[in-house]
Structure formats: C-alpha cells, structure tokens
Amino acid sequence: MEKVENAVAEERMNSLPRKPKRKRSKVERRENLTAFLFILLPVIGFLIFTGISICFTFVFSFQDYYVRRDESKFVGFKHYISLFQGMATPGMMGNTFIRSVGNTLFLMLSLPVSIMLGLCVAAILRLGDVKGSKIYQILYYLPAVSSAVALNIVWRYIFQSNGLLNRIFGAETPWLTDGTLVKLAIIIKNSLNAMGGAMILYLAGMLNVPKELYEASSLDGANKLRQFFSITLPMITPVTFYLLITGLIGALQSYADTEVFAKGYPGSETIVYFIWNERTDGAAGYGIASCTSILLAIAIMSVTLIQFKFSNKWVYEE
C-alpha cells in the first residue's frame, strides 16, 4: 500500500509543470565574472603552493628522495612500514617519532585551558561591568595579533634559568632543560597567548545572545550566574566549536614552540619538528618526512570530521 502511494505521489510530482530556467541578465553575469576574478588569485595560489605540494608530498612518501643530489628511488610502502614498526619495536627513529607524537598530544592540554581562561575573562568583562574593559580587551588580545616567533623569544627570556620568572621568585627552576618542565612551560605560554583570541570571540558571541531571554529569565527569578550557565553558555557553543576545530588543527601543526622557544630540547619535540628534522637530516631524505606529513594530514582531517559528526549533539543551531 505504501509503495503504491509513493508511486502515485511521484507521478503527480512529475506531472506538475516545471519552471522554465530563468536567463541570467547581463548585470548578473558581470557580477559573477567579477566575483570569479576576485577569487581567481587565491585559487591559483592554493593550487600552486598547496595542491601541487600535497601531490609531490604524496609521491615522495613512496620514495627515497634527496633534493641536494636530485636522486630518487621508489621504495613503495617502506617508509609507512618503518614508522609503524618503529612504534612497535622502537629504534632511534622510532623513539623520536613516538616521543614527538606523545609530546604533541600532551601539549594540546593548552587548548582547553586557553578556552576556559578566555571564557572566564569574557564573562567577567561582559557581565561584571568592569571599568576600562576596552583597554583590558586590547591588552589580552595583543598576543593573538603578534608574531609567533617574537612571542616565543619573549617567553624564552621569561622562562630561561636566569630569566624573569626565576628572578621574581628567587628560584633556579630549569624550565627549558627538564623534559617535564619544558612541556609545562609551553602549556602555560600557549594558554596565555591563545586566551585573548578566545576572549574576543566569546565576547562577540555573548553580544549576539537575545536580550529577551535574559529579561524573561529575570522575571522567573534567575540570577546572573544561573543565566550564564542556562542561557549564555548554551548559546555560545558555536564559538566553542570553532575554537576547538581551529585549536586542534593548530596544536597538531605546532613547530615554533620546539624550534624557537625550547631550541629543540627532546622534551618539546612535536610531529612537525620531527618532519623538519627528517627532511634535513634523515637517511631517507624526503621519504620519511613526506610519509609523516601524509599521516599527519589524515589525522587532522579525521579529527575534524569526527568533531563535525558529533557537533549536532551539543552545538546550538538557530
């Protein structure tokens, strides 16, 4: 019976007169052409500097390629097998790779910390009626628009053995030469650096929450704290989702923390730093570096897709 009804409905839909295709006017065609010309240069740049690079990286992952000697040799899945075998039976390269993966995952702890700090500061500035809040917003946001290299150099002077932090507390803490402390220093640094960007986005999200919701809840006797957890926090979940997406992608691609801040100390090695070292000093030339880059790209895409898959369960949609 259901199949018959569906067939009848489909037949009725097919029998309905179809709208003739509207011919585009000259103005519309000109606007489309202008828009296409505006995006043409970025698209060309992406294809040349990103698309072609990805293709070459994929090809090099199956080769022993030495750029200085311009020599290459096809080795199939040798590099992929070497990486996974190194994880199972660690050798010199295996130890370095496992350490870089572990360090990268551990350093990602700065992401929830920076999001929480940004949310708390935004809530205080927005709901606490703080005098001079615009000045505080500028000061907190400055690291977000500053050079990553410059920030890492400044933080290195703060955390080094004779740096500002040890002088203030009269201590001799080896922040940059201890495997655990250097990771803690990077987490502190990254949390404070990213806090300003999170704060600005949360403030923008809070300003978009309809005032009628607060007025209605006030009539029901809800105080500001209850309003924050019951209204503000659920309504700004799209901001949290955006910060998680961009923060995870950035954390998995971390490099300056190791190279500039920690000067390559083993406790701070990340996956991208491992890729750089293998590209320059590795016995397989570009092979292992390209192989690791492909695996990292797959990991980033997988994590991003998983987040989008489950976003409808907790992210507010209008």
Secondary structure as GFF3:
##gff-version 3
##sequence-region A 1 318
A	DSSP	alpha_helix	2	15	.	.	.	ID=ss1
A	DSSP	alpha_helix	26	46	.	.	.	ID=ss2
A	DSSP	pi_helix	47	51	.	.	.	ID=ss3
A	DSSP	alpha_helix	52	60	.	.	.	ID=ss4
A	DSSP	beta_strand	63	66	.	.	.	ID=ss5
A	DSSP	beta_strand	71	74	.	.	.	ID=ss6
A	DSSP	alpha_helix	78	88	.	.	.	ID=ss7
A	DSSP	alpha_helix	92	107	.	.	.	ID=ss8
A	DSSP	alpha_helix	110	127	.	.	.	ID=ss9
A	DSSP	alpha_helix	133	141	.	.	.	ID=ss10
A	DSSP	three_ten_helix	142	145	.	.	.	ID=ss11
A	DSSP	alpha_helix	148	159	.	.	.	ID=ss12
A	DSSP	alpha_helix	164	169	.	.	.	ID=ss13
A	DSSP	alpha_helix	179	207	.	.	.	ID=ss14
A	DSSP	alpha_helix	211	219	.	.	.	ID=ss15
A	DSSP	alpha_helix	224	227	.	.	.	ID=ss16
A	DSSP	pi_helix	228	232	.	.	.	ID=ss17
A	DSSP	alpha_helix	233	235	.	.	.	ID=ss18
A	DSSP	alpha_helix	237	252	.	.	.	ID=ss19
A	DSSP	alpha_helix	256	256	.	.	.	ID=ss20
A	DSSP	pi_helix	257	261	.	.	.	ID=ss21
A	DSSP	three_ten_helix	266	268	.	.	.	ID=ss22
A	DSSP	alpha_helix	271	281	.	.	.	ID=ss23
A	DSSP	alpha_helix	286	310	.	.	.	ID=ss24
A	DSSP	three_ten_helix	311	313	.	.	.	ID=ss25
###
